[in-house]
Amino acid sequence: MRFCLTFELNGITELENLHRELFEKEVNTGAIENRGHPGRNFVSSDPDGILFDVWSELSPSFKK
């Protein structure tokens, strides 16, 4: 079973700031990616392996 939460931030600067903050606190955090959708994202996880997908913006079709 896989469980993932997705969060949207207010733009790429917010995404980069949160990514840096989590990395500095040694949170398991992947690189900022370009998946071919609007915005950029990264994935991090908590100690139980729950994934958190963080986006600078979500695809307009997803927001509907």
N, C-alpha and C positions, 0 to 999 in steps of 0.2 A: 504494500500500500504506500502511496506517495501523497503527501499533502503539501500544498504550497499556498502561501498568502501573497497577494500582489498589492503593492502600494504605489501610488502616483505622487510625485513631488512636483513642485512648481518650477520646472525648467532644469536645464543641464547644470547650472551653477549649484542649485540645491542638491542635485544628485552627486556632483563631485564633492561638495562639502560633507555630505553624509557619508559617502564612501571613504573619504580621508579620515573622518572621525572614527568610524567603525574599525578601519584598518589600524589606526593608532591605538585603539583599545584592544587590539588583538582578537577581534571578532572574526570568525571564519568568513571571509569575504572574497568573492571572485573579482576578476577584472571588469571594468566597464566595457560593455559590448555594444556592437551595432548589429542587430539581428535583421536589418532590412525593413524595419517598421519605423513609424515616426518615433522620434526620441531615442534615447540610449538607456541601457539598464545594467544592473549587476544583481547577482544572487548571493545571499549570505544565509547562514544557518545558525540555529541555536544549538545548545549542547545536546539536545535530543534528536537533532537532525532535521527539524522542521525547517523547510526552505522559505525564505523571504525574497520575493522577486520585486526589485525596486526600479521604477521607471521614471525618467524625466518627464514623460507624457505618455498617455495611452493612445492607441490607435482610435481615430474618430469612430470607426465601426464598432469598436468594443464599448465605447461610452454610451451607445444607443440603448 
